């Protein structure tokens, strides 16, 4: 995969170098900080579009909150899911470990963290959101530690998973039903149709709607890459071994196995990376103001988190081949406004479809990455409002909730990881040839 991307003047090699040497190490560090590692999510909302066909019963999909009373002090304070030998003697701990085995969503929190969340909530202010707000307000919503619940292959696949993506592409990408998306196992067979009619249709769309499709395709490619890179390779004596699965990667992305579709998907991943990178550089003035504090209650850590975030913004601004969104969302004010509303409603619908994902681990990361992209779009649609922010008073006209900030950074962190994993797969493929 090389060369220039469509719809922007940027080449893949430049993005690879920029991501590997500048962005990836810093964004990894930022995601480990308290402000960015806790995400509030409601995993209990029923699917609003079709009768729930049962949740994934595989243990890696499972969410098993550990009761607060059973969490030993050492684990409450610990940032990693490790246990000391001495603590291992307690029965409660075994219950907790059982719940955390492989991939159960670990929602354990200390009292100190809870107090910090109440403070964070005060900073949050509802605005023109691209995603459903139920996750922030519902009594069923719980905070999840993202570091204890990494995104990886859970075994959730087949008709249920395909139905979710199918619904996203068919109903929310401005696509007429007569045009078939390539390699969609849910669509009726079209004989010799290799999907070229789809691309003819796509090229005929206005730039904004073409971009919308590419963003969703890029998100799909990114999620697939994470699953290939963090695959359950074997489980011996209850000890799972996760790692890259070259065969799975080839099945999903090799041109020969995907009728040329794989490279297109990966190009859309790069395109999505550029869009979210652009959003980060555009939102920098919002965070550069002294009035914005990444508040957790720990002054020293908060200052360090903000310094690291501003350092990442400096890097994003230094990238010399940004996507030029002036070509989008431009036009007359009225047209731009109605297009923004159309984008917003389509996106909100996609965030609701995420409640139909049967695997809780997949649902968690699907919701987070969808909200991150929705936040990036909100930023790109709000450039004028960001430029006119007051320096020393809370924002009027443009506001990000803590939830949106956490989603934005973690979603971009996932894209950065995808591009890094793609480099790893290139090396692994060369070794296997």
Secondary structure, DSSP 8 states (H G I E B T S, - for coil): --SB-TTSS-BHHHHHHHIIIIIHHHHHHHHTSHHHHEEEE------SSS-------SGGG-B----GGG--HHHHH-SSS---TTGGG-HHHHHHHHHHSTT-B-----HHHHHHHHHHHHH----S-SS-SHHHH-TT-EEEEGGGS-----S--SHHHHHHHHHHHHHHSS--TTS--TT-TTS---TT--SHHHHHHHHTS-HHHHHHHHHHHHHHHHHHHHHHHTEEEEEETTEEEEE--HHHHHHHH-TTTTTTHHHHHHHHHHHHHHHHHHHHHHHHHHHHSTT----SS-HHHHHHHHHHHHHHHHHHHH-S----GGGSS-S-HHHHHHHHHHHHHHHHHHHHHGGG-S-HHHHHHHHHHHHHHHHHHHHHTTHHHHHT--SSS--SS----HHHHHHHHHHHHHHHHHHHHHHHHHHHHHHH-
